[in-house]
Amino acid sequence: MNRKNLALPAVIGLVAPLIAACGGSDGGSDALPVRVGTTDQVAASAEAPAPLDPAYAYDVGSWNVLRQTMQTLLAQPRGGGDPQPEAAESCEFTDTGNERYSCTLRKGLKFADGDPITADDVKYSLERVLRIDSDSGVAGLLSTVDTVETRGEREVVFHLNSADATFPYKLSTPVASIVDPDEYPEGKLLEGFEAHGSGLYTFEAEVKDGALAKAVFTRNPNYRGSLETANERAELIAFDTAEKMADAITAGDIDVMSRTLTPKQVKELDGNRDDAVDLVKMSGLDIRYLAFDTGAPAVQNKAVRQAIAQIVNREELVAEVYDSQSEPLYSLVPATITGHSNSFFNRYGEPSVPKAAKILSEAGISTPVPLDLHFTLDHYGSATEQEFDVLAEQLNDSGLFKVSEPQGAPWKEFRPASLKGKYEVWGMGWFPDFPDADNYLAPFLDKKNILGTPYANAKVQQSLIPRSRREPDRTDAVTSLTEMQEIVAEDVPVLPLWQGKQYVAAREGVMGAAYALNSASELQLWELSRGAGSE
């Protein structure tokens, strides 16, 4: 086993006394809940008051709560592949053009409070998301929905406004969570830290300073679906830093460390085999990128964005900050996804200051170009600050840009500020909603993109996205997907930087850690259990 006793600072005030849970499902020790640490911060603020409402939630931290508590018609299987029925008994396209999709609900579905679930509840849930159309952009996942029809109490038919072979994947994401109309108001968001659903667990929140300090999940006795849980109870505990989280697992106060471990922690755990914490490596599909407000004066001219793309040295960035735990990325679409093309490398090649200078000169842009960079302090791991220091250094060393010291902000302030156009250039990550190239392109390029920027390309929106979605065999969509990536490399509304890998650290005796995260970095707490002899 790859183990390391991490000598790190003490945990302050977040780990509550352990509470015994009843029952056991696998012959192991379930007297204690399975306790999982995270550095994800789920916070409510005046700008974002409803972090757990499916009509607003659109970040991996919030979705990690909803995945455990809310039920969707379909679910992504453990080992990947096409979505499988979950709350539904069956689902299928009922036409040859991928424009009509029908699902039949399982018999006996109930919300956690015992109220029955009908097709009308599913219709209400999805129409509510579209009606609210929150500024988080999550409603964009349902943009191809035209109308929702119910036939009796168990059948739901989705009539799409255009062909969408990816629609089953979208129904497997939390935006399609089935909510109780008695709990979720029709035309406004449910504020605070509540989640009322029909998923594997019920949910209780412990809140501190306006943020979710601990999420307590208890097996839902009314759950009817395709998933099975290996535990009776699980807790998700938030930490300010990865160092505090690591100290907690060393002390035995938590059983698992999930995202985000620092590069240093991964390296130490991977290189030591003598203690009680095991490092589990998994493939990852998350990416990091720079976002540009294409309407901001500093970067409005695409020549400025192209020059940045020509200067940024991904190899150096990854080597200095992330070592072997990430890989340079030259497209919005990761290398392991069907349709990937190295569009940025094909256009710009190796980093080159002379080429960047020529781009700016031909556009009549005076240098050095003043530029501000912004990043989040607490959403993508503590290495983000170092990453932006390296980026600023690369741009300043070119002599073509004058970058002030990068500015960091907590996610609860950072995300609303970026959506309101307060930043010129800022760092973001993308954890896919589902593993298809469409989900790395359409959210950034379609109408009402998730960044809230004015960038638009008519060919992409009116032709390429619809054409790619008509292809059930995704290899047949490669031509359209490749052209979209080439347009991104030309216009640079975003600049992809790197593709990540996933790591989980688990104490000896914890079972199921290899399945604790799916390819989208979303937690699957139901996979975890305590083996015999664990404490």
C-alpha positions in Angstrom: 0.0 0.0 0.0 1.1 3.6 -0.7 1.1 5.2 2.8 2.4 8.2 4.5 2.0 9.5 8.0 1.6 13.2 7.2 3.0 15.6 9.8 0.7 18.5 9.1 -1.0 21.3 11.1 -3.9 20.5 13.4 -7.5 20.6 12.4 -9.4 23.5 13.8 -13.0 23.3 14.8 -14.6 21.4 11.9 -14.5 17.8 12.9 -17.4 17.1 15.2 -17.5 14.3 17.8 -18.3 11.0 16.3 -21.9 9.9 16.3 -22.8 6.2 16.1 -25.0 5.1 13.3 -27.1 2.0 13.4 -27.0 -1.1 11.3 -24.5 -2.6 8.9 -24.9 -3.8 5.4 -21.8 -5.7 4.5 -20.5 -7.6 7.5 -18.0 -4.8 8.3 -18.0 -2.3 11.1 -20.7 0.4 10.4 -20.9 1.6 14.0 -19.4 4.9 12.8 -20.3 6.8 9.7 -17.8 6.8 6.8 -16.2 10.3 7.1 -14.9 12.0 4.0 -12.9 15.2 3.9 -13.0 17.8 1.1 -11.7 21.3 0.5 -14.7 22.1 -1.6 -16.6 25.1 -0.1 -20.3 25.1 -0.6 -21.4 28.6 0.6 -24.5 30.8 0.4 -24.3 34.5 -0.1 -26.4 37.4 -1.2 -25.3 36.8 -4.8 -25.7 33.0 -4.6 -28.3 32.3 -1.9 -29.3 28.8 -3.2 -26.2 26.6 -3.5 -28.1 23.3 -3.3 -31.1 24.1 -5.5 -30.8 22.0 -8.7 -32.0 25.0 -10.6 -28.9 26.9 -9.5 -26.2 24.5 -8.4 -23.5 24.1 -11.1 -20.2 23.3 -9.4 -18.7 20.0 -8.3 -19.0 20.8 -4.5 -22.8 21.4 -4.7 -23.3 18.5 -7.1 -21.5 16.2 -4.6 -24.3 16.9 -2.2 -27.1 16.5 -4.7 -25.7 13.3 -6.1 -26.2 11.6 -2.8 -29.7 13.0 -2.0 -31.5 13.6 -5.3 -32.7 11.1 -7.8 -32.5 11.4 -11.6 -34.2 9.4 -14.3 -30.8 8.0 -15.4 -27.4 7.5 -13.8 -23.9 7.1 -15.1 -22.7 3.6 -14.5 -19.8 2.9 -12.2 -17.4 1.9 -14.9 -18.5 4.5 -17.5 -20.6 4.0 -20.6 -24.1 5.0 -21.5 -26.4 6.2 -18.8 -28.6 3.5 -17.2 -32.1 3.7 -15.7 -32.2 5.0 -12.1 -35.5 6.5 -11.1 -36.7 5.3 -14.5 -37.6 1.7 -15.3 -36.7 2.4 -18.9 -35.8 5.2 -21.3 -35.4 5.5 -25.0 -35.6 7.7 -28.1 -38.9 6.9 -29.7 -38.2 8.5 -33.1 -35.4 8.2 -35.7 -34.3 11.8 -35.4 -33.3 11.8 -31.7 -36.0 14.5 -31.0 -38.4 12.6 -28.8 -37.3 10.8 -25.6 -39.6 8.8 -23.4 -39.0 7.5 -19.8 -41.2 5.2 -17.7 -40.8 5.6 -13.9 -40.2 2.7 -11.6 -43.2 1.6 -9.6 -43.4 2.7 -6.0 -41.1 5.7 -6.2 -41.3 7.9 -3.2 -39.7 11.0 -1.9 -37.8 10.6 1.4 -40.8 11.8 3.4 -43.0 9.1 1.9 -44.9 11.1 -0.7 -45.3 9.3 -4.0 -43.4 10.4 -7.1 -45.3 10.7 -10.4 -44.6 11.8 -13.9 -46.0 15.2 -13.0 -43.2 15.7 -10.5 -40.6 15.0 -13.1 -42.3 17.5 -15.5 -42.5 20.1 -12.8 -38.8 19.6 -11.8 -37.4 20.2 -15.3 -39.8 22.9 -16.3 -38.9 24.7 -13.1 -35.2 24.7 -14.0 -36.0 26.2 -17.4 -38.5 28.7 -15.9 -36.0 30.0 -13.3 -33.1 30.0 -15.8 -30.6 31.1 -13.1 -27.4 33.0 -13.9 -25.3 30.0 -13.0 -26.0 28.7 -16.5 -27.1 25.2 -15.4 -30.3 25.5 -17.3 -28.3 25.4 -20.5 -28.0 21.7 -20.1 -31.7 21.5 -20.9 -31.6 23.9 -23.8 -32.8 21.3 -26.3 -36.0 20.7 -24.3 -39.0 22.1 -26.0 -41.9 20.6 -24.1 -42.4 17.9 -21.4 -45.5 15.7 -21.7 -46.9 13.2 -19.2 -48.9 10.1 -20.0 -50.5 8.8 -17.0 -48.6 8.7 -13.7 -45.5 6.9 -14.9 -44.5 8.0 -18.4 -42.7 11.2 -19.2 -42.0 12.3 -22.9 -39.5 15.0 -23.7 -40.0 16.7 -27.0 -36.8 18.3 -28.1 -36.4 21.4 -30.3 -33.5 19.8 -32.1 -31.8 16.4 -32.3 -29.7 15.7 -29.2 -28.0 12.3 -28.9 -26.4 13.5 -25.6 -29.8 14.1 -24.0 -29.7 10.8 -21.9 -26.5 12.0 -20.3 -28.1 15.3 -19.4 -30.9 13.5 -17.6 -28.3 11.8 -15.5 -27.0 15.1 -14.1 -28.3 16.9 -11.0 -29.9 19.6 -13.1 -32.5 16.9 -13.8 -33.1 16.0 -10.1 -36.6 15.1 -9.3 -37.8 17.6 -6.7 -40.9 17.7 -4.5 -43.2 20.5 -5.6 -44.3 21.0 -2.0 -40.7 21.9 -1.1 -39.4 23.7 -4.1 -41.3 26.8 -5.2 -42.2 27.1 -8.8 -40.7 30.4 -9.8 -37.9 31.0 -7.3 -34.9 29.3 -5.8 -34.9 27.4 -2.5 -32.4 29.4 -0.5 -30.1 28.0 2.1 -28.8 24.5 2.7 -31.7 22.2 2.1 -32.1 19.3 -0.2 -35.3 17.3 -0.4 -35.3 14.4 -2.8 -35.7 10.6 -3.3 -32.0 9.6 -3.5 -30.0 7.1 -1.6 -29.6 9.4 1.5 -31.5 12.0 3.4 -29.4 15.1 4.2 -28.7 17.3 7.2 -26.4 20.3 7.1 -24.1 21.7 9.7 -23.4 25.3 8.7 -20.6 27.6 9.9 -20.1 31.2 8.8 -22.5 30.8 5.9 -20.8 27.7 4.5 -21.5 24.0 4.7 -19.1 22.7 7.4 -20.5 19.1 7.4 -23.1 17.3 5.4 -24.6 14.3 7.2 -26.1 11.6 4.9 -28.3 8.8 6.3 -29.6 5.9 4.3 -33.1 6.7 2.9 -35.5 3.8 3.7 -37.9 5.0 1.0 -35.3 4.9 -1.8 -36.2 2.8 -4.9 -33.7 2.8 -7.7 -30.8 1.1 -9.3 -28.0 2.1 -6.9 -26.9 0.2 -3.7 -25.2 1.7 -0.7 -22.5 -0.1 1.2 -23.0 2.0 4.3 -25.8 3.3 6.5 -24.4 6.7 7.0 -21.7 9.0 5.6 -20.4 12.4 6.4 -18.8 15.0 4.1 -16.6 17.4 6.1 -15.2 20.6 4.7 -11.7 21.9 5.5 -10.2 25.3 4.9 -7.0 23.7 3.5 -5.7 20.4 2.2 -3.1 20.5 5.1 -5.8 20.5 7.7 -7.7 17.7 5.9 -4.5 15.6 5.7 -3.9 16.1 9.5 -7.5 14.8 10.1 -6.9 11.6 8.2 -3.6 11.0 10.0 -5.4 11.4 13.4 -8.2 9.1 12.3 -10.8 11.9 12.4 -11.8 11.2 8.8 -11.5 8.1 6.8 -11.0 9.4 3.3 -9.5 12.5 1.7 -11.2 13.5 -1.6 -10.5 16.5 -3.7 -8.3 18.4 -3.5 -5.0 16.9 -2.4 -2.0 19.1 -3.1 0.7 18.0 -5.5 3.1 17.7 -2.5 0.7 15.4 -0.7 0.2 13.2 -3.7 4.0 12.9 -4.2 4.6 12.0 -0.5 1.8 9.5 -0.4 2.8 7.9 -3.6 6.4 7.5 -2.5 5.9 6.0 1.0 4.6 2.6 1.8 4.9 2.3 5.5 1.9 3.8 7.2 -1.9 3.6 7.4 -3.1 5.8 4.5 -3.4 4.5 1.0 -3.3 6.6 -2.2 -5.8 5.6 -4.9 -5.2 7.0 -8.4 -8.0 7.3 -10.9 -8.3 8.7 -14.4 -9.7 12.2 -14.5 -11.4 14.4 -17.1 -11.3 17.7 -15.3 -9.5 20.6 -17.1 -8.2 24.1 -16.2 -8.4 27.1 -18.4 -8.2 30.9 -18.6 -11.5 32.6 -19.3 -11.6 36.0 -21.1 -14.3 38.6 -20.9 -14.3 39.2 -24.7 -16.1 42.5 -24.1 -13.5 44.0 -21.8 -11.2 46.6 -23.4 -8.0 44.9 -22.4 -8.7 41.6 -24.2 -11.5 42.6 -26.6 -9.2 42.4 -29.5 -8.6 38.7 -30.2 -5.0 39.5 -31.2 -4.3 40.1 -27.5 -5.9 36.7 -26.6 -4.0 35.0 -29.4 -0.7 36.5 -28.2 -1.4 35.1 -24.7 -2.0 31.7 -26.3 1.3 32.0 -28.1 3.3 32.8 -25.0 1.8 30.5 -22.3 4.1 27.5 -21.7 2.0 24.7 -20.5 4.9 22.2 -20.2 6.7 24.6 -17.8 3.5 25.4 -15.9 2.7 21.8 -15.3 6.3 20.9 -14.4 6.7 23.7 -11.9 3.3 23.4 -10.1 1.7 20.0 -10.7 4.6 17.7 -11.5 3.2 14.4 -12.9 -0.3 15.0 -11.6 -1.6 16.8 -14.6 -0.8 17.0 -18.4 -0.6 20.0 -20.7 -3.9 20.4 -22.7 -4.2 22.0 -26.1 -7.9 21.9 -26.5 -11.1 22.3 -24.4 -11.7 18.6 -25.0 -9.4 16.2 -23.0 -7.2 13.8 -24.9 -9.1 10.7 -23.8 -12.5 11.9 -25.1 -13.7 11.0 -28.6 -13.4 14.1 -30.9 -10.3 15.5 -29.1 -8.0 17.6 -31.4 -4.8 19.4 -30.4 -6.2 22.6 -31.9 -4.1 25.1 -30.0 -0.8 23.3 -30.6 -1.7 22.9 -34.3 -2.2 26.6 -34.5 0.4 28.1 -32.2 3.1 25.3 -31.9 5.7 25.8 -29.3 5.6 29.0 -27.1 7.2 31.9 -28.9 7.6 35.5 -27.9 8.6 36.7 -31.4 5.4 35.1 -32.9 3.4 36.8 -30.1 5.0 40.1 -30.8 4.2 39.8 -34.5 0.5 39.1 -33.7 0.3 42.2 -31.6 2.2 44.3 -34.1 0.1 43.4 -37.0 -3.0 44.3 -35.0 -1.6 47.7 -34.2 -1.5 47.0 -30.4 1.0 48.8 -28.3 3.1 46.9 -25.8 3.4 46.1 -23.0 -0.3 45.4 -22.7 -1.6 45.9 -19.1 -3.4 42.9 -17.7 -5.1 41.7 -14.5 -5.4 38.0 -13.6 -7.9 36.6 -11.1 -8.2 33.2 -9.4 -10.2 31.5 -6.7 -8.4 30.8 -3.4 -10.5 27.8 -2.2 -12.1 25.9 -5.1 -9.4 24.2 -7.1 -6.8 23.5 -4.5 -4.1 25.6 -2.9 -1.7 25.1 -5.8 -3.9 27.5 -7.9 -2.1 30.6 -6.4 1.3 29.2 -7.5 -0.1 28.4 -10.9 -1.2 32.0 -11.4 2.2 33.3 -10.2 3.8 31.2 -12.9 1.4 32.5 -15.6 2.0 36.1 -14.6 5.8 35.5 -14.7 5.6 34.0 -18.2 3.6 36.9 -19.6 5.7 39.6 -17.9 9.0 37.9 -19.0 7.8 38.2 -22.6 8.0 42.0 -22.3 4.7 42.2 -24.2 2.4 42.2 -21.2 2.5 44.0 -17.9 0.6 41.8 -15.5 -0.1 43.1 -12.0 0.0 40.7 -9.0 -2.7 38.0 -9.5 -5.7 38.6 -7.3 -7.4 35.7 -5.4 -10.8 35.5 -3.9 -12.9 32.9 -2.1 -15.3 31.0 -4.5 -18.4 32.5 -3.0 -17.1 35.9 -4.1 -15.1 34.9 -7.1 -17.9 33.1 -9.1 -20.5 35.9 -8.8 -17.9 38.5 -9.6 -16.8 36.7 -12.8 -20.5 36.3 -13.9 -21.0 40.1 -13.4 -18.1 40.9 -15.7 -15.8 42.2 -13.0 -12.7 40.4 -14.3 -10.8 40.6 -17.6 -9.0 37.3 -17.3 -9.7 34.6 -14.7 -8.9 31.0 -14.0 -11.6 28.4 -14.0 -11.9 24.6 -14.0 -14.4 22.3 -15.7 -15.5 19.0 -14.3 -17.6 17.4 -17.0 -21.3 16.9 -16.5 -21.0 13.8 -18.7 -18.0 12.3 -20.6 -18.7 13.6 -24.1 -17.0 16.3 -26.2 -20.2 18.2 -26.5 -20.0 18.9 -22.8 -16.6 20.5 -23.1 -17.7 22.8 -26.0 -21.4 23.7 -25.9 -21.4 25.1 -22.4 -18.7 27.6 -23.4 -19.8 28.3 -27.0 -23.6 28.0 -27.1 -26.1 30.8 -26.4 -25.9 32.1 -22.8 -22.5 30.5 -22.1 -21.7 29.4 -18.6 -19.0 32.2 -18.3 -21.5 35.0 -18.9 -19.3 36.5 -21.6 -20.5 38.1 -24.8 -18.5 35.8 -27.0 -20.6 34.2 -29.8 -19.9 32.4 -33.1 -22.8 32.0 -35.4 -21.5 29.0 -37.2 -20.8 27.2 -34.0 -24.2 27.9 -32.5 -26.4 27.5 -35.5 -24.6 24.7 -37.4 -21.8 22.9 -35.7 -23.4 22.2 -32.3 -26.7 21.0 -33.7 -25.0 18.9 -36.3 -22.8 17.2 -33.8 -25.8 16.4 -31.6 -27.5 14.6 -34.4 -25.0 11.7 -34.3 -25.8 8.9 -31.9 -22.4 7.3 -32.9 -20.1 10.0 -31.5 -17.3 9.1 -33.9 -19.6 10.4 -36.7 -19.6 13.8 -34.9 -15.8 14.2 -35.0 -15.7 16.5 -38.0 -18.0 19.0 -36.4 -16.3 18.7 -33.0 -12.9 19.3 -34.6 -14.1 22.4 -36.4 -15.4 23.8 -33.2 -12.0 23.3 -31.5 -10.3 25.0 -34.4 -12.6 28.0 -34.0 -11.8 28.2 -30.3 -8.1 28.2 -31.1 -8.6 31.0 -33.6 -10.9 33.2 -31.4 -9.5 32.2 -28.0 -12.6 33.0 -25.9 -10.9 30.6 -23.4 -7.4 29.2 -23.2 -7.1 25.5 -22.1 -4.1 24.9 -19.8 -4.0 21.4 -18.4 -5.9 18.1 -17.8 -6.0 16.7 -14.3 -5.7 13.3 -12.7 -7.7 12.2 -9.7 -6.5 11.0 -6.3 -8.2 9.8 -3.2 -6.5 8.9 0.1 -8.1 6.4 2.4 -7.2 4.9 5.7 -6.5 1.2 5.9 -9.7 -0.9 6.1 -11.9 1.5 4.1 -13.4 -0.3 1.2 -14.7 1.1 -2.1 -12.2 4.0 -2.4 -11.4 3.1 -6.0 -15.0 4.0 -6.9 -15.4 7.0 -4.6 -15.0 9.4 -7.5 -16.4 9.1 -11.0 -14.7 10.5 -14.1 -16.3 13.9 -13.4 -14.7 14.1 -10.0 -18.1 13.7 -8.3 -18.4 11.7 -5.0 -20.1 8.4 -4.8 -20.3 8.0 -1.1 -22.5 5.0 -1.4 -19.5 3.0 -2.6 -17.6 3.4 0.7 -17.7 1.1 3.7 -15.6 0.1 6.6 -13.9 -3.3 6.4 -13.4 -5.6 9.4 -11.0 -4.1 11.9 -11.3 -0.5 10.7 -11.9 2.2 13.4 
